[in-house]
């Protein structure tokens, strides 16, 4: 009758289970089972940790979109740097002026030494495109840098101080964001008594300030509630040190990524302002938007005067956009692949 005792049957099942999972004899066990020891169970191979930047770079170097964008951007920057050295002629030299015929042949055709021909003033088109890359890069970088500085100042004030300062800064930012960026840039550029290259730079920089300010302010608000910031405040760390040592360094990552995207927008907006005649009126130092605007009167008979600078603007903006989007996906935990 004892064999039908529930307690005895439960004890037998427990003993059988213990026997099937017992340690091997070499580990001090009681059977020849191949089970592993408790100390070895659940162990994993340890791998060295990597930083966020290193992890992002591993994904980026296998991303063909990023590689294409980086290649276009690198070639554009390299071309802008060496353009004065490789340009075959001076951009304002009227070497083909004797071939310009206002009625029959206003645009010199491509020929030896002038592979793309000339413009309506007898100037080499290829040389002007090469030098124009330098001016385009200069305007885009300076406008983005000024917009970034302004956005960092406003975003830091709003995110660090909060309260009335945050409300005042954000309402001003909302007003700027409510106006289309190109329309705002045109309005600012039109206020200048004399158009110049700096007029375009300042106008575009003002339109970029609210973008950087709102982005940085959002990142800093998230950092204000983080554990390390709360711990620093609990230890009595000064507000200035908390902002510049703990909050700001951990908040500028998205802003830096946004900079690559804003560069593409700045180049397009600069070309648009120059196309509308709000840029530098001196065409001795050409710029792609300026060249595009000057070619409109020849668009039907000589469309290549507009096609070449337009393609340059498109490819450069595409390169910055592809690189920026890939970088954002690699650094953003929500969109990592």
Residue, then its C-alpha position, 0 to 999 in steps of 0.5 A: x500500500x505504501x507504493x500508492x502513497x502520494x508522498x512516496x510517488x512525489x519523492x520518487x519523481x523528485x529523486x529521478x529528476x535529481x538523478x537525471x540532472x546531477x553533476x558529473x563525478x568530476x564536478x563532485x556529482x553522483x552520476x555520470x550525467x553530462x550536465x554542467x556545474x551550477x557555476x558554469x550554467x548561464x555563462x556567456x562569452x564576454x565581448x568588449x563594449x564599444x562606444x556609441x560612435x564606434x557602434x554607429x560607425x560599424x553600421x555606417x560603413x556597411x550602409x551604401x546610402x551613407x557611403x554614396x552621400x559621403x563620397x559626394x560630399x567629400x568630392x564637393x569639399x575637395x573640389x571647392x578647396x582645389x578649384x583655384x588650382x585646377x580652374x583652367x582660366x580666371x573666372x572673370x577673364x573674357x577670353x571668348x569675347x570676340x566670339x560673342x555675337x548678340x544676334x547670331x551667336x551670343x554664347x560661344x560653343x565648346x572648343x579646345x581649351x574651353x570644354x563647356x564653352x563660355x557665357x554671354x560675356x565670353x568667360x569660361x563656363x568650366x572655370x566659373x563652375x569650379x570657382x562657384x563650388x568654393x563660393x557655394x560651400x563658403x555660404x553654406x558653411x558660414x550660414x549653418x555655423x551662424x545658425x548653429x551658434x544662435x540655436x545653441x544659445x537660445x536652446x541652452x537658455x530655454x532648456x537649462x533655465x525653464x520657466x519664463x525664459x523658456x516660454x519667451x524663447x519658445x514663443x519667439x521660435x514659434x513665430x520664426x517657424x510659422x514663416x516659411x524659411x525661404x520667405x523669411x530669408x527673402x524678407x531679411x535679405x530684402x531689408x539690406x540696403x545693398x545685397x552682398x554675400x554676407x546678406x545671404x549668409x545672415x538671412x539663411x542663418x536666421x532661418x536655421x536658428x529656430x530649428x537648432x534651438x527647438x531641437x536642443x531645447x527638447x534634448x536638454x529637457x529630457x536630460x533635466x529629468x535624467x538620473x545623473x543630473x538629479x544626482x549632481x543636483x542632490x550633491x550640491x553641484x552648481x547650476x552652471x556646472x550641471x548645465x555645461x558638464x552634464x546636460x549640454x554635452x549629452x544633448x548636442x548629438x542630435x544637433x550635430x546630426x541635424x547640421x548635416x541636413x541643414x547644410x543641404x537646405x542652406x545651399x539650396x536657399x543660398x542658390x534661391x536667393x542668388x537666383x532672385x538677385x538678392x545675393x552678391x551682385x558682383x559676378x566676378x566671383x561666381x556662385x551657382x545660384x547666381x549663374x543659374x539666375x543669369x542663364x534664364x534669358x538663354x534657357x530656350x536656345x542654350x539650356x546648358x547654361x542652366x543645366x550645369x549649375x542646377x545639376x551641381x546644386x542638386x548633387x551637392x544637396x543630395x550628398x549632404x542629405x544622404x549622409x545626414x539621414x544615414x547618420x541620424x538613423x545610426x545614432x538614433x536608438x529608435x531607428x537603428x537597423 
